Amino acid sequence: MITLKEMITPIPYQIKEDTTLKEALNIMKEEKYGLLPVVNEARKLVGVFTRSRLFQMVKLEKSLTTPIKDFVKRDVNSLKEDTPFKELQEIVRNSSVGTGVVVDAENRVVGLFTKADMVMGLLNVTRTLNLKQSLQTAMDHAYDGILLADETQTIQMVSPSLLELFNMDYQDVLHKKTNQVFPHFQISKIYESEEADISDFHEINGIKYIIHRIPVKQEGRVVGAIVKIMYRQLNEVNELFKRLQKAENKASFYHTELKKSENAKFTWDHIISEHTVMEKIKKSAAKAAKGRSTILIRGESGTGKELFAHAAHNSSARKDGKFVVVNCAAIPEDLLESEFFGYEDGAFTGARSRGKIGKFDLANGGSLFLDEIGDMSLNLQAKLLRVLQEREFYRVGGTKRIQVDVRIIAATNRNLEEMVKEGTFREDLYYRLNVISLFIPPLRERMMDIQVLSEKIMSELNRVIGTSITGFEPRAKQILMSYHWPGNVRELRNVMERAMTFAEHGKIKVEDLPDYMLGSNHVLVDETAVTQEESMVESAERVAIETALTKTKGNKAKAAKMLGISRSSLYDKLRKYQLNEK
Ligand SMILES: Nc1ncnc2c1ncn2[C@@H]1O[C@H](COP(=O)(O)OP(=O)(O)OP(=O)(O)O)[C@@H](O)[C@H]1O
């Protein structure tokens, strides 16, 4: 709101009691002031010399050299410069005096205040207010991100879409220097060059954007800047472009798909995790990968077993050899043997009689990944065991021994020990495979990973499907963090893809999540407890801790384990989020 300070007429003259009639006359004639404030040596207000006092002196035929001292009006009501606008309105309304003297806290004169000043001030207020309001409305509805900075490069206005893109709140940016909050906008450039320009592509959360910097000039001088962040259209264009590309690349797609099955695509870096147990598994897997032993990867479906197998092959001495995948559950029983060992010419009648190379042959010098090994028939288990023991096999219908150098990496989500007990999995094969065994914990037991994985997946999908999703609304995040994820990371990916397709841009809301996730029994934390002030990371972290404590019935050691953090860091976080009493 406007203050008196902004409406006063500054007065360059300070007359004193010894100022002569002549001097006072000259000033009043020149400047047409109705009154002049009179000050003492300390420049403090002692009274005013008015036009009527001047006439009085002339009427009394005082000589021009007479000091004005005896004609100073001493009972003046001065106005303090910090008088609020509302109070000022009252004073002006009730006062018969047209001009007042404005003083500072020490009673020193700072200027005059006239009724005309007041009217002009009011007019300005209304004009600025209306303009500001119209601008704000335009900003609120802007499709692009927009930022207005003043002459000092201080942020005066921002559009909600800009805040959404950078996941910030008004208080994070308003009245702060642009260079502090958004250094990469490089706004100072245009204050110097005075020319509008457009940046190269930038990227945040997989969303591409361009910065359009426009200087605002007044009388040839830069008095501010408008920054326009274009991102939504970019992603839409991107999407169209991608569709075109997809069509063009179809043929080569099939080609690469074919090749893909024999090449390991992933490395340890593709396995995203911040959980201490996962880090340990990654380390020991990397170590095991260097040797020759069989590796058995255990864990629920969708926990990333195949990813580990790829990474293990890629960090082994065999990385230049093939990485051949066999899904033991997907191949019909009667074909499994020929898939593994191939067959000789003439082993079958008809079109296929020209022979076929088996997966063991293909993987020679490389790795053979036997996925879902728990789903293999006992008959084949026996044959596999023989190859593992003797490192040789016969093709179907063949009599020649084929020697191979293949490293086996097997995976299963089945309980092999139970199966051995039941007699559905060979004990000797079990021991052969179980030389180095890795167990990947389910996602619900490494809640910090839900956070990091969802962020990574969001970035990736923004890029791939052309959405511009910037995060989650607190309640949606809470559901994500407390859901039990039976399908693990695979399910998380599917949920994210679906939610991002629904939401398209902005934040993912509860209604973008599948209904089955919303069942109240999965949501373990009080929803009102997620406050707006917390950052996304903080609120996710707090929800994770609360959920872990609820799940472990308050057992801090177990909760820390579930979260993948040390006990002391759990205690730090409990203090930080004031969760101690829970
Ligand atoms: N830690 C992780 N970081 C990144 N992506 C992951 C991670 N874990 C799993 N994924 C992703 O989740 C999906 C499922 O992973 P993967 O196929 O390796 O699981 P799996 O345990 O082999 O499943 P299944 O037992 O059903 O074969 C894949 O898209 C994979 O890329």
The ligand as an ORCA input file, in Angstrom:
! r2SCAN-3c Opt
* xyz 0 1
  N      16.518    -50.728     -9.342
  C      15.932    -50.495    -10.508
  N      16.232    -49.363    -11.172
  C      15.632    -49.103    -12.339
  N      14.730    -49.867    -12.922
  C      14.404    -50.997    -12.317
  C      14.985    -51.392    -11.079
  N      14.474    -52.553    -10.703
  C      13.613    -52.918    -11.674
  N      13.563    -51.992    -12.655
  C      12.699    -52.026    -13.836
  O      11.517    -52.742    -13.497
  C      11.118    -53.592    -14.539
  C      11.142    -55.028    -14.051
  O      12.492    -55.424    -13.838
  P      13.028    -56.909    -14.216
  O      12.384    -57.403    -15.462
  O      14.511    -56.882    -14.150
  O      12.422    -57.656    -12.969
  P      12.476    -59.221    -12.658
  O      12.742    -59.321    -11.211
  O      13.405    -59.895    -13.601
  O      10.981    -59.615    -12.929
  P      10.382    -61.104    -13.250
  O      10.687    -61.976    -12.059
  O       8.911    -60.857    -13.379
  O      11.044    -61.555    -14.491
  C      12.058    -53.333    -15.684
  O      11.473    -52.368    -16.525
  C      13.299    -52.780    -15.003
  O      14.005    -51.960    -15.875
*
